[in-house]
Every structure is written in structure tokens, then in C-alpha cells.
Amino acid sequence: MGLRAGGPDRDLLRRHQDVRQANFLELFVDLVLVFALAGVVNRVVHDLSSGDPVLRWRSLAYLLVLTMPLIWLWITTAHITSWFDPRRPMIQWIVLASAFGLLVMSSSLPYAFVGRGWAFVVPYLLLHCVRPLVLIPTLRGHALRHLYVRSSLWCVAGGSIWVAGAVTNGNARAALWATAVTVDIVAAQLRWPVPGMSRPPVSAWAMDSGHHLPERYQQLLMIALGESVLAVGLTFTNQPVTAATSAALVVAYLSTVLLWRIYFYRSGQVLAEAVVTATDRLVAGQATGVAHVVMVVGIVGMAAGFEIVLTQPTGRPEPAWLAAILGGPVLFLYGRIRLERVVFDRLSRRRLVGIAVLAASAVPLAYAPALAASVVAAAVLLGIALADAHHAAGRPPEAPSPGF
């Protein structure tokens, strides 16, 4: 995957010895993503709170349909800033355009399935189709050129599904967009296969030789946790201060802190080191990306559950509410199990037990107040964090042993 000795590619491609950490422009994109995820949570909670049981369940599907394109756009932007030097004007303009696209998409979220479909689709397609076309001429002799050519072809093909969704409304739009984002991500997983073209030795998930992209994934987790705190704080501000709402606030904040603790102990803490030492960075990068996407979706689901509990802490929970309150932690722990496999090549039994306890508690919690479900979820997370601390007590920090 070598570079030619000269040409514009030498000006744009990142020099890893000079630039390792995310720059301020990338952090600006992160701020927009916080706003975007907050918009998703608000949209989902609105439907979760409705009196229609079908709409309540449908809102959980909406969470995936709206969250995945936003996360995927963030990931592809992080991939660009990982491979290309963000100090170069062209890359800076691309990053700024990506942030603006996220902002426009986010502004359409409250009306995503009843109007403003074009405001969601047009920025998404423009960024995914145009950015590779802008970068392809700078990549003579680099494997990324082949990857971007293939991704552009798939963008045109998949774009028809996005456009078809934009010209419809309601369930038809949601179904078409769900199909479209699935096609986008699955095609990327397969490195955008094109008949007659050999697959390039890099992918949309590929980790380079530096720490930049693993650190960006860590920041993605912090973005999701920050959105959770934002959602909880704004919701509590508009609620009467009672013993129940105060308890819900404490439980939500404690749960967020525990998610942070469970993630960073210890796989999240040494993720960059593990990826750098991995034998197959392509597979390790793909597994790392998928694990973080699952965890972020779980955190967004938990944020929706926190808002429901804050607004109706003593009410009997609807099944869809329990799916958010308990299913969010389940998804997070599942993603964390996948990350453990990447970093230490092992199965985390503590997290498996936590998933089992959360699943088993769903039936009895259906007859308890909504706050009780939130307390049980927090207790499970606390148990896992304490078990992690007990396991680490008196032992030296564990070095990564990548599974790939």
C-alpha cells in the first residue's frame, strides 16, 4: 500500500509522526454530533410517550434508522481525518462541510418521517458521494484511491433508495431508509464490492499505523455519554423537583458514570495500543468500529429511557419503555464484550452475566414503577464495575493481547 514518490498525495496524506491527536476542527464535528444525537433522543422520546403502543415500539426502530446514518457519517469523516492531514486547507473544508451536513440533517429530525426528508437525505448523499470524488485525484498510487472509487459507485446505487424514501412519508420512508443505511454499512463491511474489480487492501474501518482513529472511537463514546448527560439535564430542568425525579436524576447520572468506567476499564484505556500491535489491522479496525457503533446505539437508547423515567418515574412502565431502559445497557455490554475480544482476545463473563440479569429482570419490572427498572439497570452496571475493580486489585496493569 505504498505511495508514489511525488504528487499531491504527499501534501494531503497524514504524516503520523507529526499529527496523532484529534485537532480542534475534528472536535467541532463532535459538538455537532452531540446536537444530532440529542435530536434523535428527543424524537424517539416523543413517540415513546404516546398512547399508541404500536408507535411506541416503532419509535425504537426509528432510533436505529436515524442514529445509524449520523454515526456512519461521523465515522467516514473520522476515516478521512485519520488518513489525511487535517492541517491542509482541502481537508479542513471537507471537515467543515461534513459538520454543516450533520447540522442540517439534525435540524430535520423532529420531522424526519412526515416532512423535511430532503433535508436529511441530500446532505448525507452529497457528503458520501462528493467527498471521495474530491479526494480521488490526490491519491495516485495509493490503495485508498480504489476504495473511494468503489464507494462512489455504491453511493450512486444506494442513493436511489435514500431518494425513494425522501419522496414518500411515514412507515414507507422509515422502511426505505432502514434498507438504505443497511446497504451502506454492509457494502462498507465488504469493502464496496464491484464485479471485475479486486478488493483493495484497506477498508472504511481500516486502522492506520498511528493512534488517531482508535482515539477518535474513544471520543465517539464520550460524545454519546455527553449527549446522555445533556438529555438528562434538560429534561430534569423542565420537571417538578420531587423525591422521585431527584432519585431518577441521581440514577441516570450514576449510570452514565458507570458506563464510562466499564468502557475504559481496561479495553477502552489501551485500545490504541492494542490496534497498533494487532497482526491484522483491517479486521481489528472493523471489529473495533462495530463494537463502538453498538455501544453508542445502546447509550442513545439508555438516554431515551432516562428521559422517560424522569418524566414518569412512578408510572407503570410500558414494554417499549423497558426495552429502552434495559435494552440500552444490554446493547452497551454486548458491544463492550466485542471490544474485549479485540483488545484481549477473551470473552468477558462478567458482562455476559450482566446481560442475563437485565434480560431476566424485564418481566418482574413490568409490574414495578419505571424508576425501579432504572435502578436495577444501574445496580447491574455497578456490580460489573465493582467486579472489574476486584479483579484488578493487587495486579499490575494488563497489557493488550489483540485477538487479530
C-alpha positions, 0 to 999 in steps of 0.5 A: 500500500505504498505511495508514489514518490511525488504528487499531491498525495504527499501534501494531503496524506497524514504524516503520523509522526507529526499529527496523532491527536484529534485537532480542534476542527475534528472536535467541532464535528463532535459538538455537532454530533452531540446536537444530532444525537440529542435530536434523535433522543428527543424524537424517539422520546416523543413517540415513546410517550404516546398512547399508541403502543404500536408507535411506541415500539416503532419509535425504537426502530426509528432510533436505529434508522436515524442514529445509524446514518449520523454515526456512519457519517461521523465515522467516514469523516473520522476515516478521512481525518485519520488518513489525511492531514487535517492541517491542509486547507482541502481537508479542513473544508471537507471537515467543515462541510461534513459538520454543516451536513450533520447540522442540517440533517439534525435540524430535520429530525423532529420531522424526519418521517412526515416532512423535511426528508430532503433535508436529511437525505441530500446532505448525507448523499452529497457528503458520501458521494462528493467527498471521495470524488474530491479526494480521488485525484490526490491519491495516485498510487495509493490503495485508498484511491480504489476504495473511494472509487468503489464507494462512489459507485455504491453511493450512486446505487444506494442513493436511489433508495435514500431518494425513494424514501425522501419522496414518500412519508411515514412507515414507507420512508422509515422502511426505505431508509432502514434498507438504505443505511443497511446497504451502506454499512454492509457494502462498507463491511465488504469493502464496496464490492464491484464485479471485475474489480479486486478488493483493495487492501484497506477498508472504511474501518481500516486502522492506520499505523498511528493512534488517531482513529482508535482515539477518535472511537474513544471520543465517539463514546464520550460524545454519546455519554455527553449527549446522555448527560445533556438529555438528562439535564434538560429534561430534569430542568423542565420537571417538578423537583420531587423525591422521585425525579431527584432519585431518577436524576441521581440514577441516570447520572450514576449510570452514565458514570458507570458506563464510562468506567466499564468502557475504559476499564481496561479495553477502552484505556489501551485500545490504541495500543492494542490496534497498533500491535494487532497482526491484522489491522483491517479486521481489528479496525472493523471489529473495533468500529462495530463494537463502538457503533453498538455501544453508542446505539445502546447509550442513545437508547439508555438516554431515551429511557432516562428521559422517560423515567424522569418524566414518569418515574412512578408510572407503570412502565410500558414494554417499549419503555423497558426495552429502552431502559434495559435494552440500552445497557444490554446493547452497551455490554454486548458491544463492550464484550466485542471490544474485549475480544479485540483488545484481549482476545477473551470473552468477558463473563462478567458482562455476559452475566450482566446481560442475563440479569437485565434480560431476566429482570424485564418481566418482574419490572413490568409490574414495578414503577419505571424508576425501579427498572432504572435502578436495577439497570444501574445496580447491574452496571455497578456490580460489573464495575465493582467486579472489574475493580476486584479483579484488578486489585493487587495486579499490575496493569494488563497489557493488550493481547489483540485477538487479530 
